[in-house]
């Protein structure tokens, strides 16, 4: 496992750890390994299985349920959002409004188009939904 000083060099990790501490969570080696795995896979839209696989490279005894519980905790803190795709739980690390386009090969790309985002907000409001936070998933195929 990485040294404590190397782990704390990442600002995002330090911020997450501080949020967990503020909520009364213990900062364990397993939690740090899971969070580091998530940060390493950050923009890839990893599944829980991907995070588990990456975390066990440095902490082989981490169970899948520990990964699940840790990621659910991060979701409760508003740091990630989970969604299901083809039977897998995908972890979205970009929680600001945007569009995920899921391609036929299951690759997920982010589209951040302020005009579309504003249009979605307006359309939601017309249906009585006040949403400052949302992610639109579009499945695209030929």
C-alpha positions as CSV (number, residue, x, y, z in Angstrom):
1,X,0.0,0.0,0.0
2,X,1.1,3.6,-0.7
3,X,2.6,5.6,2.1
4,X,0.3,8.0,4.0
5,X,2.2,11.1,2.7
6,X,1.8,10.0,-0.9
7,X,-1.9,9.4,-0.4
8,X,-2.6,12.8,1.0
9,X,-0.8,14.6,-1.8
10,X,-3.9,14.4,-4.0
11,X,-6.2,17.3,-3.1
12,X,-9.3,15.4,-4.2
13,X,-8.4,12.5,-1.8
14,X,-7.7,14.9,1.0
15,X,-11.1,16.6,0.4
16,X,-13.0,13.3,0.4
17,X,-11.2,12.1,3.5
18,X,-12.0,15.4,5.3
19,X,-15.7,15.0,4.3
20,X,-15.8,11.4,5.7
21,X,-14.1,12.5,8.9
22,X,-16.6,15.4,9.3
23,X,-19.4,12.8,9.1
24,X,-17.8,10.6,11.7
25,X,-16.4,7.9,9.4
26,X,-13.1,6.2,10.3
27,X,-10.4,6.5,7.6
28,X,-9.3,2.9,7.0
29,X,-6.6,1.6,4.7
30,X,-9.4,-0.2,2.8
31,X,-11.4,3.1,2.3
32,X,-8.3,4.9,1.1
33,X,-7.6,2.1,-1.4
34,X,-11.1,2.2,-2.7
35,X,-11.1,6.0,-3.0
36,X,-7.7,5.9,-4.7
37,X,-9.0,3.3,-7.2
38,X,-12.1,5.5,-7.9
39,X,-9.8,8.6,-8.4
40,X,-7.5,6.6,-10.7
41,X,-10.5,5.4,-12.8
42,X,-12.1,8.9,-12.5
43,X,-13.2,9.8,-16.0
44,X,-13.8,6.2,-17.3
45,X,-17.3,5.7,-15.8
46,X,-16.1,2.7,-13.8
47,X,-18.4,-0.1,-12.6
48,X,-18.2,-1.3,-9.0
49,X,-16.4,-4.3,-10.3
50,X,-13.8,-2.1,-12.0
51,X,-13.2,-0.3,-8.7
52,X,-13.0,-3.5,-6.8
53,X,-10.5,-4.9,-9.2
54,X,-8.3,-1.8,-9.0
55,X,-8.5,-1.5,-5.2
56,X,-7.5,-5.2,-4.7
57,X,-4.3,-4.5,-6.5
58,X,-3.1,-2.6,-3.4
59,X,-5.3,-4.2,-0.8
60,X,-6.1,-7.8,-1.9
61,X,-8.5,-8.5,1.0
62,X,-11.0,-5.8,0.2
63,X,-14.4,-7.4,-0.3
64,X,-16.9,-6.4,-3.0
65,X,-19.4,-5.4,-0.3
66,X,-16.8,-3.0,1.3
67,X,-16.4,-1.4,-2.1
68,X,-20.2,-1.1,-2.5
69,X,-20.7,0.4,1.0
70,X,-17.9,2.9,0.5
71,X,-19.2,4.0,-2.9
72,X,-22.7,4.3,-1.5
73,X,-21.4,6.5,1.3
74,X,-19.7,8.7,-1.3
75,X,-23.0,8.9,-3.1
76,X,-24.8,10.0,0.1
77,X,-22.1,12.7,0.5
78,X,-22.9,13.9,-3.1
79,X,-19.5,13.0,-4.5
80,X,-20.6,10.4,-7.0
81,X,-23.8,9.2,-8.6
82,X,-24.7,5.6,-9.4
83,X,-26.7,4.3,-12.3
84,X,-27.3,0.9,-13.7
85,X,-26.4,-0.1,-17.3
86,X,-26.7,-3.7,-18.6
87,X,-26.7,-5.2,-15.1
88,X,-23.7,-3.3,-13.9
89,X,-23.6,-0.4,-11.4
90,X,-21.7,2.5,-13.0
91,X,-20.1,5.1,-10.9
92,X,-20.4,8.7,-12.2
93,X,-17.8,10.9,-10.7
94,X,-18.9,14.1,-12.5
95,X,-22.0,15.1,-10.5
96,X,-22.6,18.4,-12.2
97,X,-25.3,18.5,-14.9
98,X,-24.2,16.9,-18.1
99,X,-25.1,14.2,-20.6
100,X,-23.7,10.7,-20.8
101,X,-23.9,9.1,-24.2
102,X,-23.7,5.4,-23.9
103,X,-22.4,3.9,-27.2
104,X,-23.1,0.4,-28.6
105,X,-19.7,-0.8,-27.4
106,X,-20.8,0.4,-23.8
107,X,-18.2,3.2,-23.9
108,X,-19.7,6.3,-22.1
109,X,-18.7,9.8,-23.2
110,X,-19.6,13.0,-21.4
111,X,-21.2,15.9,-23.3
112,X,-21.2,19.2,-21.4
113,X,-23.3,21.5,-23.5
114,X,-24.6,24.5,-21.5
115,X,-27.4,25.2,-24.0
116,X,-28.8,21.6,-23.8
117,X,-28.3,21.6,-20.0
118,X,-30.3,24.8,-19.7
119,X,-33.0,23.5,-22.0
120,X,-33.3,20.3,-19.9
121,X,-33.6,22.4,-16.7
122,X,-36.4,24.5,-18.3
123,X,-38.2,21.4,-19.6
124,X,-38.0,19.8,-16.1
125,X,-39.3,23.0,-14.6
126,X,-42.3,22.9,-16.9
127,X,-43.1,19.5,-15.4
128,X,-42.8,20.9,-11.9
129,X,-39.3,19.4,-11.3
130,X,-36.8,21.8,-9.8
131,X,-33.5,20.1,-10.6
132,X,-30.1,21.8,-10.2
133,X,-28.4,18.4,-10.2
134,X,-29.1,15.8,-12.9
135,X,-27.4,13.6,-15.4
136,X,-29.1,12.6,-18.7
137,X,-28.1,9.2,-20.0
138,X,-28.6,8.7,-23.7
139,X,-28.1,5.2,-25.2
140,X,-27.0,5.7,-28.8
141,X,-26.8,3.0,-31.5
142,X,-26.8,2.7,-35.3
